Amino acid sequence: MENTVIFNLNDNEKMIIESDECPINNLICCDYITIYLAYDNNICLLAKEDVEMTMESFRHLLKLALKNELQLHDSITQDIGFLWNERLQRKPGLVYKIFDRVNRWVGEDNLLWGTPANIHPNLETWLYNNSQGEIIFEVTPSYPYRSNTTPDNATISYQEFMNKYKPLFIRTIPTLTAKTWLSQAEEILKIIETNKQKNQ
């Protein structure tokens, strides 16, 4: 295992979870991991976050998806990444709800991870059930500037970006694969808990 865990999608595509600071077996709650997607001879960064928070989010959404309880909100009738970009630009017509006293777009229930804002390309990773109950794993690009931060020297306008917009990666995840991912995420969380108890 050392510093890497592989979450296979199929024979040619996978997610790579890499520990930034120590071997996987030595991880504690505040250590950072980097998550990459490898596909079609490409490797792209999906997230760089606290390992415990990242794996708990992954476990939570996988459990819901495996029970077919992760459908998109009825208002999401276009690609979720397209609407996420509209949300970041504060466009009208989106549905919000209060969560932890914060007004959040309903699509955020399906948001798994995001790259840091200074990373190019800026990507979001989503997990949801489609209308047939299949588990969908999707990675989408985000316009690098928010509605109030677009500089005058931006290389592309929001409208130009959206005219060319398309999801980067969409795959249907077989139930067995999702269950394997869940077991792997839970194993990492067990390692963190064991190490936490050792250090008390």
VOTORVO-952964 format. One record per residue (C-alpha): residue number from 1; residue in one letter; x, y, z. Coordinates in steps of 0.25 Angstrom, whole numbers, padded with zeros to 4 digits. Layout:
<recs>
   nr  rest     px     py     pz
  NUM     A      X      Y      Z
...
</recs>
This chain:
<recs>
   nr  rest     px     py     pz
    1     M   0000   0000   0000
    2     E   0011   0010   0004
    3     N   0007   0024   0000
    4     T  -0004   0020  -0011
    5     V  -0018   0014  -0012
    6     I  -0024   0011  -0025
    7     F  -0039   0012  -0027
    8     N  -0041   0004  -0040
    9     L  -0053   0008  -0049
   10     N  -0049  -0002  -0060
   11     D  -0037  -0008  -0066
   12     N  -0032   0005  -0072
   13     E  -0038   0016  -0063
   14     K  -0035   0018  -0048
   15     M  -0034   0028  -0037
   16     I  -0021   0029  -0030
   17     I  -0021   0033  -0015
   18     E  -0008   0038  -0011
   19     S  -0003   0041   0003
   20     D   0005   0054   0003
   21     E   0012   0053   0016
   22     C   0014   0038   0020
   23     P   0010   0024   0017
   24     I  -0005   0021   0016
   25     N  -0004   0012   0029
   26     N   0001   0024   0037
   27     L  -0009   0034   0033
   28     I  -0016   0042   0044
   29     C  -0028   0051   0043
   30     C  -0022   0064   0038
   31     D  -0012   0058   0028
   32     Y  -0014   0062   0014
   33     I  -0017   0053   0002
   34     T  -0017   0056  -0013
   35     I  -0027   0050  -0022
   36     Y  -0024   0048  -0037
   37     L  -0032   0042  -0048
   38     A  -0025   0034  -0059
   39     Y  -0032   0031  -0072
   40     D  -0029   0031  -0087
   41     N  -0014   0034  -0084
   42     N  -0018   0046  -0076
   43     I  -0016   0049  -0061
   44     C  -0024   0060  -0055
   45     L  -0024   0065  -0041
   46     L  -0038   0064  -0034
   47     A  -0035   0068  -0020
   48     K  -0025   0071  -0010
   49     E  -0031   0071   0004
   50     D  -0031   0066   0018
   51     V  -0032   0051   0017
   52     E  -0043   0048   0028
   53     M  -0052   0059   0022
   54     T  -0050   0054   0008
   55     M  -0052   0039   0011
   56     E  -0064   0042   0020
   57     S  -0071   0050   0009
   58     F  -0067   0038  -0001
   59     R  -0073   0028   0009
   60     H  -0086   0036   0011
   61     L  -0089   0038  -0004
   62     L  -0086   0024  -0007
   63     K  -0095   0018   0003
   64     L  -0106   0027  -0002
   65     A  -0104   0023  -0016
   66     L  -0103   0008  -0013
   67     K  -0117   0010  -0007
   68     N  -0122   0018  -0019
   69     E  -0124   0030  -0010
   70     L  -0115   0040  -0017
   71     Q  -0124   0045  -0029
   72     L  -0122   0059  -0034
   73     H  -0132   0069  -0030
   74     D  -0144   0071  -0039
   75     S  -0139   0085  -0043
   76     I  -0126   0079  -0049
   77     T  -0130   0077  -0063
   78     Q  -0117   0081  -0070
   79     D  -0103   0075  -0067
   80     I  -0100   0077  -0052
   81     G  -0086   0083  -0056
   82     F  -0093   0093  -0065
   83     L  -0102   0098  -0054
   84     W  -0091   0098  -0044
   85     N  -0084   0109  -0053
   86     E  -0097   0117  -0053
   87     R  -0098   0116  -0038
   88     L  -0083   0121  -0037
   89     Q  -0087   0133  -0046
   90     R  -0100   0135  -0037
   91     K  -0109   0133  -0049
   92     P  -0124   0133  -0046
   93     G  -0133   0121  -0047
   94     L  -0126   0111  -0038
   95     V  -0132   0105  -0026
   96     Y  -0126   0107  -0012
   97     K  -0128   0101   0002
   98     I  -0123   0104   0016
   99     F  -0113   0095   0021
  100     D  -0106   0098   0034
  101     R  -0111   0112   0034
  102     V  -0105   0114   0020
  103     N  -0113   0116   0007
  104     R  -0107   0105  -0002
  105     W  -0110   0101  -0017
  106     V  -0118   0087  -0017
  107     G  -0107   0081  -0026
  108     E  -0097   0082  -0015
  109     D  -0103   0069  -0009
  110     N  -0096   0062  -0020
  111     L  -0083   0069  -0020
  112     L  -0072   0060  -0016
  113     W  -0059   0068  -0017
  114     G  -0053   0080  -0024
  115     T  -0040   0084  -0027
  116     P  -0034   0096  -0021
  117     A  -0038   0109  -0028
  118     N  -0023   0112  -0032
  119     I  -0022   0099  -0039
  120     H  -0024   0098  -0055
  121     P  -0033   0092  -0059
  122     N  -0042   0095  -0048
  123     L  -0051   0082  -0046
  124     E  -0062   0077  -0038
  125     T  -0066   0063  -0036
  126     W  -0080   0058  -0034
  127     L  -0087   0045  -0030
  128     Y  -0102   0042  -0033
  129     N  -0112   0032  -0037
  130     N  -0119   0034  -0050
  131     S  -0134   0032  -0053
  132     Q  -0131   0017  -0055
  133     G  -0124   0016  -0041
  134     E  -0110   0014  -0047
  135     I  -0098   0021  -0040
  136     I  -0092   0032  -0048
  137     F  -0078   0038  -0046
  138     E  -0076   0051  -0053
  139     V  -0064   0061  -0054
  140     T  -0067   0075  -0059
  141     P  -0059   0087  -0062
  142     S  -0062   0101  -0055
  143     Y  -0060   0115  -0060
  144     P  -0047   0119  -0052
  145     Y  -0053   0133  -0048
  146     R  -0066   0136  -0039
  147     S  -0076   0146  -0043
  148     N  -0069   0157  -0035
  149     T  -0054   0153  -0038
  150     T  -0053   0152  -0053
  151     P  -0040   0161  -0056
  152     D  -0040   0170  -0068
  153     N  -0029   0161  -0074
  154     A  -0036   0148  -0073
  155     T  -0032   0139  -0085
  156     I  -0047   0135  -0087
  157     S  -0060   0141  -0084
  158     Y  -0071   0133  -0076
  159     Q  -0080   0133  -0088
  160     E  -0069   0127  -0097
  161     F  -0065   0117  -0087
  162     M  -0080   0112  -0086
  163     N  -0081   0112  -0101
  164     K  -0071   0101  -0101
  165     Y  -0075   0094  -0088
  166     K  -0076   0079  -0087
  167     P  -0073   0069  -0076
  168     L  -0059   0064  -0075
  169     F  -0062   0050  -0071
  170     I  -0075   0042  -0068
  171     R  -0076   0028  -0065
  172     T  -0087   0018  -0060
  173     I  -0081   0011  -0048
  174     P  -0085  -0004  -0046
  175     T  -0091  -0007  -0032
  176     L  -0079  -0017  -0030
  177     T  -0069  -0006  -0033
  178     A  -0076   0004  -0023
  179     K  -0076  -0006  -0012
  180     T  -0061  -0008  -0014
  181     W  -0059   0007  -0013
  182     L  -0067   0007  -0001
  183     S  -0059  -0004   0006
  184     Q  -0046   0003   0002
  185     A  -0051   0017   0008
  186     E  -0055   0010   0020
  187     E  -0042   0003   0022
  188     I  -0035   0016   0021
  189     L  -0044   0022   0031
  190     K  -0041   0010   0040
  191     I  -0026   0013   0039
  192     I  -0029   0027   0043
  193     E  -0037   0023   0055
  194     T  -0027   0013   0059
  195     N  -0015   0023   0058
  196     K  -0024   0033   0066
  197     Q  -0025   0023   0078
  198     K  -0011   0020   0078
  199     N  -0007   0035   0079
  200     Q  -0016   0038   0091
</recs>
